[in-house]
């Protein structure tokens, strides 16, 4: 069932005087369920390596997690002249076999990508994802001038720690729902959650 129009408000807990924030997540537990139902064994994580996240998925699913830190890739391609280079880079960045991956954690990566680079990456995501496989992504609803990336550290099925770290990029203009639908046109949007922190969590599945 396509729940694109579902909007669920969630209250976030943000510790004062801290560089990290503990926030609610609704999509993570659903992502786990989807991968578990498929008997999934291989997960790709596009964020920086977080040992606790690797342990979490090992305990929950007994699966193999491969970390492909694409945020580090972004740091290697700077300036407007690097857009074409980044697009070409993402066109063959994932050296995984076709239909070999059960779940992919994109986090908020697409908030930093231009249209052509995002399209190139989604093409690769679709290629490596197994039939019935799931993708978890976050899409911010506001542009930011802060030059920072975020480590998304799993606390439990319903909570994440946001841990910002310095970067050379800011979040670009937000993706509209229509643009996201077009971008992931070869995948099915199964769940979407609009959170109070102005983030849309979305789950996609490969038909």
N, C-alpha and C positions, 0 to 999 in steps of 0.2 A: 504494500500500500504506500502510495506517495504522500508523504506528510509535509510537503513543501510549505504549506501555509500555516503549519503549527507554530505558535509563538508562545513559549513558556518563559515566564519571568522568574529569575533566580536571584536571590540575595547573595552577594559575595562577602566573604570575610577578609578584610585587608588589615593586617597588623600595622599599627602606626609605628613610625620610626624604624621601618625595616626596608631593606632592599628587595625583599621578596614579598609576594602576596599569595595567600591561600585562597583559591577560588573554587566555586562549584563547577563540575562538568556533568552534563547529562548524556553526551554522546559516547563517552568512553565505555560505559557499561554495555551499551548497545553494540558497540564495535566488538567488544569481547564476546558477546553472545553470538554475533554473526560468524566470527572466525571459529568459535568453538563448534557451532552447529555444522560448519563445513569440514570439521576435523582438521582445521588449519595447523600447519607446522612451520611455516616460513613467514616472517613478518619483516618488512622494511621500515626503518625509522629514519626520516629525513633530517632529524635534529642532531645536535651534538650528542656524543655518547654520555649517557647517564646510567651508571651502574645499577642504581635502584630500579630503573625502568626495565632493564634487562632481567633483573631478578623477579620483578613483578610478573612479567609475561611468562617467564619460565615456571613460576609457581601456579599461575592461573591456567595456563594452556599447555605447559610443557613443550613450548615451541622454540624454534631457533630464530633469534633476532639478528638481523644484519643492519648495522648503522651506516648510512650513507649521508654524511654531514653536508647537505647541500647549502647550508648557511655559510660554511667555509668557502664553498665554491663562489658564492656571491661576492665575498671579500676579494677574490682574485680577479674579478671583472668590475672595474670601477670606471665611472664617467660615461657620458652619452655615447662615446665612440665604442664602448664595450658591449652595447646592446646586441649587435649582430653576432659578436663572438660568443656571448652567453647563450644565445639561441642555438647556435651551432653546437656548442658544448653540451647543452641539455638534449640535443637530438640523438646522441648516442652515449649519454652519461651512465645509464643503467645497464651494466653488462650482465644482465640476468637473462635466463632463457625465457622464451615466450610461455605465458601461462604457468609460471613457476612460483608465484607469490600469492599468499592467502590474505594478507592484510598490509596496508600501508598507512603510516602515520605522517601526515604532511604538516601537522601543527599549523602555524600561521605563515608558512613559507610564501604562499601566493600573494600575501599582502605586499611583498617586496618585489614582485616580478612584473615586468612589462608584458604586454599582450603576446608578442611573438615568442618570448621565452616560456611563458605559461603554456601556450599551445604546444610547444615542442615537448615540454615536460609531461603534459597530460597524455600526449600520444605515446610516450614511453611507459607511463603508468598503466595505460590501457593494454599495452602490449604484454607487459610482464605479469599483469594481474590474472589470476586463475578465474574461470567461470564461477560465479557466486562469491568471488573475493570482494573485500570491503576496503574502502578508503575513508579515513577520518581527516577532515580539514576544518580549520577555523578561518573565518573571514571577518576582519574588523570592519566596522561601519563608519570609521572616522580616520582621516589622514593624520599622520603624526610627524612632527618636526624633530622628534627625538631620534638620535642616531644610536640605535640599540637593537639587539636581538634578544630573544628570551629562551632560556632553558625551561622546558615544561617538565617538571619533576612530578611523577605520579605519587600521590600520598596514599590514595585508595581508589576504589572504583568511582567514587563520586567527587573527588577533590584533586586539584593540581596545585603545586607550588610554581608560581611564576618567578623566575630568577633572571632579571635583566643583566646583560653584559654588553660592553662597548662594541660598536660596529660602525662602519662607514656609511651605512644606508639608513634611510628613513622609510617608514611605510608609505606606499604610494596612495593615490586616490582610491577609495574603497571600490570593491567589485559590487555591482548591483546584483540582485537575485537573477535578473534576466541574463546578465553577462556570465554568471556562474553556470547557469543552465546551458548556455551555448558552449562554454568552455568544456564542460564535461558531457557533451551531447551523446557520447557513445556509452556512457554509464547511466545507471538509473539512480535518481536521488531517492533514497529510502527514508531518511529522517532529516529534519532541520529543527534546530532549537535556537530561538532568539533569547540571548541572555541579557541581564540588566547592565552588564559591563560593556554593552555595545559590541558584542561579538556574536556572530552567527556560527554555531557548530553544525556541521553537515556530514552526513554519511552517504557514501555512494557505493553501489554494488555493480559488478559486471554481470550483465544478463547471460 
